[in-house]
Amino acid sequence: MKGPIATGNTAEIYLNDAGHAVKVYKEGFPADEALKEAEKQRYIHFLGIPVPEVLELTTFNGRQALVMEYIEGDTLGDLVMKDRTLLQDYLASSVEIQMMIHEKEAPGLEPMRDKLIRQLHDVQSISSKVKEGLLKQVNQVSGDNLCHGDFHLFNLVRTEDGIRVIDWVDASSGDIRADVVRSYLLYSGFDQELAGQYLSLYCEKSGLEREEVLQWGPVIAGARLSENVPGEDAERLLEIVRQGVNGRIAK
């Protein structure tokens, strides 16, 4: 295989001679990471979500790898970056897709509550008292709806057959409000105007109230801190946590 066609925080993506995408995990991950992601993606495919088909597990240069159907096309995020006039239409389409995802029940996935508890316990930058308050709120997580965990325009690929949803490594079964605020936080770290438009659209189409979504901001911001994402503004996330602890939900 030639050099990677994409590089992320957890893996590199290659295109093999058969025309399949090969996700090669970086060193340091548990030995069953590829297996877990394969099982998760197969389950989500079974639920009827348009995701890449998992083909096989393998290794590449001693690292675990996942071979998947290659989805050819441009992400909606890349298309919007090239032409901002496309934003409203693509954002509306993305919200409809996310609502379709949220309608699915996914009891076979890791519960969001368990995932958030694990992430918050791993965070070193917030005090025990603050962490205790966030963990109490996590106990209020309800539902077993399918949540993508990293839903945004750059994980939606426009193909000849429609839009496909990629990158399900953070998917869980849980509360759609927390999943929506996760998307909102991801957008707001990139473009505040875009974040506001996204949240308004989702609430308008779904009937959710803005406040009931934003109340999950501190918990999701706190959990995000555990990921140590390069380039992430950790101070921004900490401020959202502080505002929540002080009873002032970020808006």
Secondary structure as UniProt FT lines:
FT   STRAND          6..7
FT   STRAND          11..15
FT   TURN            17..18
FT   STRAND          21..25
FT   TURN            27..28
FT   TURN            31..32
FT   HELIX           33..46
FT   TURN            47..48
FT   STRAND          54..60
FT   TURN            61..62
FT   STRAND          63..68
FT   STRAND          74..75
FT   HELIX           76..82
FT   HELIX           84..86
FT   HELIX           87..102
FT   TURN            107..108
FT   HELIX           112..122
FT   HELIX           128..138
FT   TURN            139..140
FT   STRAND          145..147
FT   HELIX           153..155
FT   STRAND          156..159
FT   TURN            160..161
FT   STRAND          162..165
FT   TURN            169..170
FT   STRAND          172..174
FT   HELIX           176..188
FT   TURN            189..190
FT   HELIX           192..206
FT   HELIX           210..214
FT   TURN            215..216
FT   HELIX           217..225
FT   TURN            226..227
FT   TURN            230..231
FT   HELIX           234..245
FT   TURN            246..247
//
